[in-house]
Structures are given as structure tokens and as C-alpha cells.
Amino acid sequence: AGGKAPFGYYGKNGLLLVDGYERPVVEYIFDLLFEKDEDGNRKNSYRTIADLCKKKGYHQRNGKDFTVGTIYSIASNVNFYQGYYKYGKDGKWVKGVHERII
């Protein structure tokens, strides 16, 4: 463990806690990621989601706008946001003690 907490969380006394400001941003991003078009394909590109976050006034922790890379990073961590974390040498996803956001 250690390192920077994923967007939506902060570390305190060795625990990962949900950040009250960042949580709705993460929920919004995943709502957009899970939207499907009439053919059942993902409706929104990472670029579209980054642009929509900007329109809503959402920013990264550093105050900068979301980018394709930051949206991809959040999307790639879907298991973590669902309450799991990678454990052990094989990187197996197991139930975490942190609160899930999605």
C-alpha cells in the first residue's frame, strides 16, 4: 500500500476514506462511462467525458481540467471503485475495506 489515493478518496490514519467533493465527480464519470447507445455500445468517449466534466466545472486535485488520460485512469480502476483492491503477487482482486463509490 502507500502512494497517492485514487481520485475520490483520501488517506487518513492508514485508511482510505471517500472524499466528499470528489465522490460526485467519480459517480458522474462512471454514469457517463456506463451509458450505452442504441446498439449497446459505450456512448461516451473519454474525450467527451473530459469535456463534459469541464462544462460542469469539475477539476482534478491539481486544479487542472480532466484529460483523456485521467478519465482513462479512473475508468481502468473500476474494480477499485466497486470496493475491491489488488492483493498479493498475482494481483488478484479481493474485497477491500474501503467504501465503494459505484
FIMI-802988 format. One record per atom (N, C-alpha, C): residue number from 0; residue in three letters; atom name; x, y, z. Coordinates in steps of 0.02 Angstrom, whole numbers, plus 50000, padded with zeros to 5 digits. Example, Ala and Ser with C-alpha at 12.3 -4.5 7.8 and 13.67 -1.06 7.14 Angstrom:
BEGIN
+-----+------+------+-------+-------+-------+
: seq : type : atom :    xx :    yy :    zz :
+-----+------+------+-------+-------+-------+
:   0 :  Ala :    N : 50660 : 49716 : 50390 :
:   0 :  Ala :   CA : 50615 : 49775 : 50390 :
:   0 :  Ala :    C : 50660 : 49835 : 50390 :
:   1 :  Ser :    N : 50642 : 49888 : 50354 :
:   1 :  Ser :   CA : 50684 : 49947 : 50357 :
:   1 :  Ser :    C : 50645 : 50002 : 50394 :
+-----+------+------+-------+-------+-------+
***
This chain:
BEGIN
+-----+------+------+-------+-------+-------+
: seq : type : atom :    xx :    yy :    zz :
+-----+------+------+-------+-------+-------+
:   0 :  Ala :    N : 50042 : 49941 : 50000 :
:   0 :  Ala :   CA : 50000 : 50000 : 50000 :
:   0 :  Ala :    C : 50044 : 50061 : 50000 :
:   1 :  Gly :    N : 50014 : 50117 : 50009 :
:   1 :  Gly :   CA : 50051 : 50180 : 50007 :
:   1 :  Gly :    C : 50040 : 50215 : 49941 :
:   2 :  Gly :    N : 50070 : 50272 : 49933 :
:   2 :  Gly :   CA : 50061 : 50310 : 49871 :
:   2 :  Gly :    C : 50000 : 50355 : 49875 :
:   3 :  Lys :    N : 49986 : 50386 : 49819 :
:   3 :  Lys :   CA : 49930 : 50433 : 49815 :
:   3 :  Lys :    C : 49864 : 50395 : 49810 :
:   4 :  Ala :    N : 49815 : 50418 : 49848 :
:   4 :  Ala :   CA : 49749 : 50387 : 49846 :
:   4 :  Ala :    C : 49716 : 50400 : 49778 :
:   5 :  Pro :    N : 49678 : 50352 : 49752 :
:   5 :  Pro :   CA : 49642 : 50363 : 49690 :
:   5 :  Pro :    C : 49594 : 50422 : 49697 :
:   6 :  Phe :    N : 49581 : 50456 : 49640 :
:   6 :  Phe :   CA : 49534 : 50511 : 49641 :
:   6 :  Phe :    C : 49468 : 50486 : 49670 :
:   7 :  Gly :    N : 49440 : 50525 : 49717 :
:   7 :  Gly :   CA : 49379 : 50505 : 49751 :
:   7 :  Gly :    C : 49391 : 50483 : 49823 :
:   8 :  Tyr :    N : 49455 : 50474 : 49839 :
:   8 :  Tyr :   CA : 49474 : 50450 : 49906 :
:   8 :  Tyr :    C : 49531 : 50493 : 49934 :
:   9 :  Tyr :    N : 49540 : 50489 : 49999 :
:   9 :  Tyr :   CA : 49599 : 50518 : 50031 :
:   9 :  Tyr :    C : 49620 : 50471 : 50087 :
:  10 :  Gly :    N : 49683 : 50474 : 50104 :
:  10 :  Gly :   CA : 49710 : 50431 : 50156 :
:  10 :  Gly :    C : 49710 : 50466 : 50223 :
:  11 :  Lys :    N : 49691 : 50430 : 50276 :
:  11 :  Lys :   CA : 49693 : 50456 : 50344 :
:  11 :  Lys :    C : 49704 : 50399 : 50392 :
:  12 :  Asn :    N : 49757 : 50403 : 50431 :
:  12 :  Asn :   CA : 49773 : 50351 : 50481 :
:  12 :  Asn :    C : 49775 : 50281 : 50450 :
:  13 :  Gly :    N : 49803 : 50276 : 50390 :
:  13 :  Gly :   CA : 49810 : 50212 : 50358 :
:  13 :  Gly :    C : 49748 : 50185 : 50324 :
:  14 :  Leu :    N : 49695 : 50225 : 50323 :
:  14 :  Leu :   CA : 49632 : 50205 : 50292 :
:  14 :  Leu :    C : 49619 : 50247 : 50230 :
:  15 :  Leu :    N : 49582 : 50220 : 50183 :
:  15 :  Leu :   CA : 49558 : 50258 : 50125 :
:  15 :  Leu :    C : 49486 : 50278 : 50139 :
:  16 :  Leu :    N : 49474 : 50343 : 50139 :
:  16 :  Leu :   CA : 49407 : 50369 : 50151 :
:  16 :  Leu :    C : 49382 : 50405 : 50089 :
:  17 :  Val :    N : 49316 : 50406 : 50081 :
:  17 :  Val :   CA : 49286 : 50439 : 50023 :
:  17 :  Val :    C : 49289 : 50514 : 50032 :
:  18 :  Asp :    N : 49312 : 50548 : 49980 :
:  18 :  Asp :   CA : 49316 : 50621 : 49980 :
:  18 :  Asp :    C : 49248 : 50649 : 49959 :
:  19 :  Gly :    N : 49219 : 50690 : 50000 :
:  19 :  Gly :   CA : 49151 : 50717 : 49988 :
:  19 :  Gly :    C : 49145 : 50759 : 49925 :
:  20 :  Tyr :    N : 49197 : 50795 : 49906 :
:  20 :  Tyr :   CA : 49195 : 50835 : 49845 :
:  20 :  Tyr :    C : 49205 : 50791 : 49784 :
:  21 :  Glu :    N : 49252 : 50745 : 49788 :
:  21 :  Glu :   CA : 49271 : 50705 : 49730 :
:  21 :  Glu :    C : 49222 : 50649 : 49714 :
:  22 :  Arg :    N : 49186 : 50625 : 49764 :
:  22 :  Arg :   CA : 49139 : 50569 : 49754 :
:  22 :  Arg :    C : 49089 : 50583 : 49698 :
:  23 :  Pro :    N : 49053 : 50640 : 49699 :
:  23 :  Pro :   CA : 49005 : 50651 : 49645 :
:  23 :  Pro :    C : 49037 : 50656 : 49576 :
:  24 :  Val :    N : 49099 : 50677 : 49573 :
:  24 :  Val :   CA : 49135 : 50681 : 49509 :
:  24 :  Val :    C : 49146 : 50610 : 49483 :
:  25 :  Val :    N : 49169 : 50566 : 49527 :
:  25 :  Val :   CA : 49180 : 50496 : 49508 :
:  25 :  Val :    C : 49114 : 50464 : 49487 :
:  26 :  Glu :    N : 49061 : 50476 : 49524 :
:  26 :  Glu :   CA : 48995 : 50448 : 49507 :
:  26 :  Glu :    C : 48973 : 50473 : 49438 :
:  27 :  Tyr :    N : 48983 : 50537 : 49425 :
:  27 :  Tyr :   CA : 48965 : 50567 : 49361 :
:  27 :  Tyr :    C : 49004 : 50535 : 49304 :
:  28 :  Ile :    N : 49069 : 50527 : 49314 :
:  28 :  Ile :   CA : 49112 : 50496 : 49263 :
:  28 :  Ile :    C : 49088 : 50425 : 49247 :
:  29 :  Phe :    N : 49074 : 50386 : 49299 :
:  29 :  Phe :   CA : 49052 : 50317 : 49286 :
:  29 :  Phe :    C : 48982 : 50314 : 49257 :
:  30 :  Asp :    N : 48938 : 50360 : 49277 :
:  30 :  Asp :   CA : 48872 : 50363 : 49244 :
:  30 :  Asp :    C : 48881 : 50373 : 49169 :
:  31 :  Leu :    N : 48926 : 50417 : 49150 :
:  31 :  Leu :   CA : 48939 : 50430 : 49079 :
:  31 :  Leu :    C : 48972 : 50369 : 49046 :
:  32 :  Leu :    N : 49018 : 50338 : 49081 :
:  32 :  Leu :   CA : 49052 : 50279 : 49054 :
:  32 :  Leu :    C : 49003 : 50221 : 49042 :
:  33 :  Phe :    N : 48954 : 50214 : 49086 :
:  33 :  Phe :   CA : 48908 : 50157 : 49082 :
:  33 :  Phe :    C : 48850 : 50170 : 49033 :
:  34 :  Glu :    N : 48842 : 50232 : 49008 :
:  34 :  Glu :   CA : 48789 : 50247 : 48960 :
:  34 :  Glu :    C : 48801 : 50209 : 48896 :
:  35 :  Lys :    N : 48749 : 50179 : 48868 :
:  35 :  Lys :   CA : 48753 : 50141 : 48806 :
:  35 :  Lys :    C : 48712 : 50175 : 48752 :
:  36 :  Asp :    N : 48734 : 50166 : 48690 :
:  36 :  Asp :   CA : 48694 : 50190 : 48634 :
:  36 :  Asp :    C : 48642 : 50138 : 48615 :
:  37 :  Glu :    N : 48604 : 50150 : 48562 :
:  37 :  Glu :   CA : 48550 : 50104 : 48544 :
:  37 :  Glu :    C : 48576 : 50035 : 48523 :
:  38 :  Asp :    N : 48640 : 50030 : 48506 :
:  38 :  Asp :   CA : 48669 : 49965 : 48487 :
:  38 :  Asp :    C : 48702 : 49930 : 48546 :
:  39 :  Gly :    N : 48699 : 49961 : 48605 :
:  39 :  Gly :   CA : 48729 : 49931 : 48664 :
:  39 :  Gly :    C : 48802 : 49946 : 48673 :
:  40 :  Asn :    N : 48829 : 49990 : 48632 :
:  40 :  Asn :   CA : 48900 : 50009 : 48639 :
:  40 :  Asn :    C : 48906 : 50069 : 48686 :
:  41 :  Arg :    N : 48966 : 50077 : 48713 :
:  41 :  Arg :   CA : 48978 : 50135 : 48756 :
:  41 :  Arg :    C : 48964 : 50199 : 48718 :
:  42 :  Lys :    N : 48925 : 50243 : 48747 :
:  42 :  Lys :   CA : 48901 : 50303 : 48713 :
:  42 :  Lys :    C : 48953 : 50359 : 48713 :
:  43 :  Asn :    N : 48990 : 50366 : 48768 :
:  43 :  Asn :   CA : 49034 : 50423 : 48776 :
:  43 :  Asn :    C : 49108 : 50404 : 48773 :
:  44 :  Ser :    N : 49146 : 50440 : 48733 :
:  44 :  Ser :   CA : 49218 : 50430 : 48730 :
:  44 :  Ser :    C : 49250 : 50463 : 48791 :
:  45 :  Tyr :    N : 49312 : 50446 : 48805 :
:  45 :  Tyr :   CA : 49348 : 50478 : 48860 :
:  45 :  Tyr :    C : 49353 : 50553 : 48847 :
:  46 :  Arg :    N : 49364 : 50574 : 48785 :
:  46 :  Arg :   CA : 49367 : 50645 : 48768 :
:  46 :  Arg :    C : 49301 : 50680 : 48784 :
:  47 :  Thr :    N : 49245 : 50648 : 48765 :
:  47 :  Thr :   CA : 49179 : 50677 : 48779 :
:  47 :  Thr :    C : 49169 : 50685 : 48854 :
:  48 :  Ile :    N : 49188 : 50634 : 48892 :
:  48 :  Ile :   CA : 49179 : 50636 : 48965 :
:  48 :  Ile :    C : 49223 : 50692 : 48995 :
:  49 :  Ala :    N : 49285 : 50698 : 48972 :
:  49 :  Ala :   CA : 49328 : 50752 : 48996 :
:  49 :  Ala :    C : 49297 : 50820 : 48981 :
:  50 :  Asp :    N : 49271 : 50828 : 48921 :
:  50 :  Asp :   CA : 49239 : 50891 : 48902 :
:  50 :  Asp :    C : 49177 : 50906 : 48944 :
:  51 :  Leu :    N : 49136 : 50854 : 48957 :
:  51 :  Leu :   CA : 49077 : 50863 : 48999 :
:  51 :  Leu :    C : 49095 : 50881 : 49071 :
:  52 :  Cys :    N : 49149 : 50852 : 49096 :
:  52 :  Cys :   CA : 49173 : 50869 : 49164 :
:  52 :  Cys :    C : 49193 : 50943 : 49166 :
:  53 :  Lys :    N : 49226 : 50966 : 49114 :
:  53 :  Lys :   CA : 49247 : 51036 : 49111 :
:  53 :  Lys :    C : 49185 : 51081 : 49111 :
:  54 :  Lys :    N : 49135 : 51064 : 49071 :
:  54 :  Lys :   CA : 49073 : 51104 : 49068 :
:  54 :  Lys :    C : 49039 : 51108 : 49136 :
:  55 :  Lys :    N : 49044 : 51055 : 49176 :
:  55 :  Lys :   CA : 49014 : 51054 : 49242 :
:  55 :  Lys :    C : 49057 : 51089 : 49295 :
:  56 :  Gly :    N : 49118 : 51108 : 49275 :
:  56 :  Gly :   CA : 49163 : 51142 : 49321 :
:  56 :  Gly :    C : 49203 : 51095 : 49365 :
:  57 :  Tyr :    N : 49205 : 51031 : 49347 :
:  57 :  Tyr :   CA : 49243 : 50982 : 49385 :
:  57 :  Tyr :    C : 49317 : 50986 : 49366 :
:  58 :  His :    N : 49360 : 50978 : 49416 :
:  58 :  His :   CA : 49432 : 50980 : 49405 :
:  58 :  His :    C : 49467 : 50924 : 49441 :
:  59 :  Gln :    N : 49528 : 50909 : 49419 :
:  59 :  Gln :   CA : 49570 : 50862 : 49455 :
:  59 :  Gln :    C : 49594 : 50895 : 49520 :
:  60 :  Arg :    N : 49627 : 50857 : 49563 :
:  60 :  Arg :   CA : 49652 : 50884 : 49626 :
:  60 :  Arg :    C : 49700 : 50943 : 49616 :
:  61 :  Asn :    N : 49736 : 50941 : 49561 :
:  61 :  Asn :   CA : 49785 : 50994 : 49548 :
:  61 :  Asn :    C : 49752 : 51056 : 49518 :
:  62 :  Gly :    N : 49686 : 51056 : 49511 :
:  62 :  Gly :   CA : 49650 : 51113 : 49485 :
:  62 :  Gly :    C : 49644 : 51114 : 49410 :
:  63 :  Lys :    N : 49677 : 51067 : 49376 :
:  63 :  Lys :   CA : 49675 : 51065 : 49303 :
:  63 :  Lys :    C : 49613 : 51027 : 49280 :
:  64 :  Asp :    N : 49596 : 51039 : 49217 :
:  64 :  Asp :   CA : 49540 : 51003 : 49187 :
:  64 :  Asp :    C : 49556 : 50929 : 49180 :
:  65 :  Phe :    N : 49504 : 50888 : 49179 :
:  65 :  Phe :   CA : 49513 : 50818 : 49165 :
:  65 :  Phe :    C : 49536 : 50809 : 49093 :
:  66 :  Thr :    N : 49577 : 50759 : 49082 :
:  66 :  Thr :   CA : 49603 : 50743 : 49015 :
:  66 :  Thr :    C : 49581 : 50673 : 48997 :
:  67 :  Val :    N : 49592 : 50654 : 48935 :
:  67 :  Val :   CA : 49578 : 50585 : 48914 :
:  67 :  Val :    C : 49616 : 50537 : 48959 :
:  68 :  Gly :    N : 49678 : 50553 : 48976 :
:  68 :  Gly :   CA : 49719 : 50509 : 49018 :
:  68 :  Gly :    C : 49691 : 50501 : 49088 :
:  69 :  Thr :    N : 49666 : 50555 : 49118 :
:  69 :  Thr :   CA : 49640 : 50548 : 49186 :
:  69 :  Thr :    C : 49573 : 50511 : 49186 :
:  70 :  Ile :    N : 49532 : 50521 : 49135 :
:  70 :  Ile :   CA : 49470 : 50484 : 49130 :
:  70 :  Ile :    C : 49485 : 50410 : 49120 :
:  71 :  Tyr :    N : 49534 : 50395 : 49077 :
:  71 :  Tyr :   CA : 49554 : 50325 : 49065 :
:  71 :  Tyr :    C : 49579 : 50293 : 49130 :
:  72 :  Ser :    N : 49618 : 50330 : 49169 :
:  72 :  Ser :   CA : 49644 : 50305 : 49232 :
:  72 :  Ser :    C : 49588 : 50287 : 49280 :
:  73 :  Ile :    N : 49539 : 50330 : 49286 :
:  73 :  Ile :   CA : 49482 : 50317 : 49329 :
:  73 :  Ile :    C : 49442 : 50257 : 49303 :
:  74 :  Ala :    N : 49429 : 50256 : 49237 :
:  74 :  Ala :   CA : 49392 : 50201 : 49207 :
:  74 :  Ala :    C : 49427 : 50134 : 49216 :
:  75 :  Ser :    N : 49493 : 50135 : 49212 :
:  75 :  Ser :   CA : 49533 : 50074 : 49219 :
:  75 :  Ser :    C : 49533 : 50047 : 49290 :
:  76 :  Asn :    N : 49511 : 50088 : 49336 :
:  76 :  Asn :   CA : 49512 : 50069 : 49407 :
:  76 :  Asn :    C : 49441 : 50051 : 49431 :
:  77 :  Val :    N : 49397 : 50031 : 49385 :
:  77 :  Val :   CA : 49327 : 50018 : 49402 :
:  77 :  Val :    C : 49320 : 49969 : 49460 :
:  78 :  Asn :    N : 49361 : 49917 : 49462 :
:  78 :  Asn :   CA : 49357 : 49868 : 49517 :
:  78 :  Asn :    C : 49370 : 49901 : 49584 :
:  79 :  Phe :    N : 49418 : 49946 : 49587 :
:  79 :  Phe :   CA : 49433 : 49980 : 49649 :
:  79 :  Phe :    C : 49372 : 50021 : 49672 :
:  80 :  Tyr :    N : 49342 : 50057 : 49626 :
:  80 :  Tyr :   CA : 49285 : 50099 : 49642 :
:  80 :  Tyr :    C : 49224 : 50057 : 49662 :
:  81 :  Gln :    N : 49224 : 49993 : 49644 :
:  81 :  Gln :   CA : 49171 : 49948 : 49664 :
:  81 :  Gln :    C : 49187 : 49913 : 49730 :
:  82 :  Gly :    N : 49241 : 49933 : 49763 :
:  82 :  Gly :   CA : 49257 : 49907 : 49829 :
:  82 :  Gly :    C : 49308 : 49852 : 49833 :
:  83 :  Tyr :    N : 49347 : 49842 : 49779 :
:  83 :  Tyr :   CA : 49398 : 49790 : 49778 :
:  83 :  Tyr :    C : 49468 : 49821 : 49771 :
:  84 :  Tyr :    N : 49518 : 49782 : 49788 :
:  84 :  Tyr :   CA : 49587 : 49804 : 49777 :
:  84 :  Tyr :    C : 49629 : 49744 : 49757 :
:  85 :  Lys :    N : 49685 : 49758 : 49725 :
:  85 :  Lys :   CA : 49731 : 49705 : 49703 :
:  85 :  Lys :    C : 49773 : 49683 : 49762 :
:  86 :  Tyr :    N : 49777 : 49617 : 49770 :
:  86 :  Tyr :   CA : 49813 : 49589 : 49828 :
:  86 :  Tyr :    C : 49861 : 49535 : 49805 :
:  87 :  Gly :    N : 49918 : 49534 : 49837 :
:  87 :  Gly :   CA : 49966 : 49480 : 49827 :
:  87 :  Gly :    C : 50006 : 49486 : 49762 :
:  88 :  Lys :    N : 50051 : 49437 : 49755 :
:  88 :  Lys :   CA : 50097 : 49437 : 49697 :
:  88 :  Lys :    C : 50060 : 49429 : 49631 :
:  89 :  Asp :    N : 50004 : 49393 : 49632 :
:  89 :  Asp :   CA : 49968 : 49382 : 49569 :
:  89 :  Asp :    C : 49919 : 49438 : 49552 :
:  90 :  Gly :    N : 49913 : 49488 : 49597 :
:  90 :  Gly :   CA : 49870 : 49545 : 49584 :
:  90 :  Gly :    C : 49797 : 49528 : 49580 :
:  91 :  Lys :    N : 49775 : 49480 : 49620 :
:  91 :  Lys :   CA : 49706 : 49458 : 49621 :
:  91 :  Lys :    C : 49662 : 49512 : 49654 :
:  92 :  Trp :    N : 49603 : 49525 : 49624 :
:  92 :  Trp :   CA : 49557 : 49573 : 49654 :
:  92 :  Trp :    C : 49519 : 49541 : 49712 :
:  93 :  Val :    N : 49523 : 49572 : 49771 :
:  93 :  Val :   CA : 49488 : 49548 : 49830 :
:  93 :  Val :    C : 49448 : 49605 : 49861 :
:  94 :  Lys :    N : 49399 : 49586 : 49902 :
:  94 :  Lys :   CA : 49356 : 49636 : 49935 :
:  94 :  Lys :    C : 49399 : 49680 : 49980 :
:  95 :  Gly :    N : 49392 : 49745 : 49970 :
:  95 :  Gly :   CA : 49429 : 49793 : 50011 :
:  95 :  Gly :    C : 49390 : 49815 : 50072 :
:  96 :  Val :    N : 49425 : 49852 : 50115 :
:  96 :  Val :   CA : 49392 : 49881 : 50173 :
:  96 :  Val :    C : 49369 : 49952 : 50159 :
:  97 :  His :    N : 49389 : 49979 : 50102 :
:  97 :  His :   CA : 49369 : 50047 : 50085 :
:  97 :  His :    C : 49296 : 50047 : 50059 :
:  98 :  Glu :    N : 49263 : 50103 : 50068 :
:  98 :  Glu :   CA : 49194 : 50111 : 50045 :
:  98 :  Glu :    C : 49193 : 50115 : 49969 :
:  99 :  Arg :    N : 49146 : 50081 : 49939 :
:  99 :  Arg :   CA : 49139 : 50084 : 49867 :
:  99 :  Arg :    C : 49104 : 50149 : 49847 :
: 100 :  Ile :    N : 49120 : 50175 : 49789 :
: 100 :  Ile :   CA : 49088 : 50235 : 49764 :
: 100 :  Ile :    C : 49035 : 50217 : 49712 :
: 101 :  Ile :    N : 49048 : 50165 : 49674 :
: 101 :  Ile :   CA : 48998 : 50145 : 49623 :
: 101 :  Ile :    C : 48975 : 50073 : 49637 :
+-----+------+------+-------+-------+-------+
***
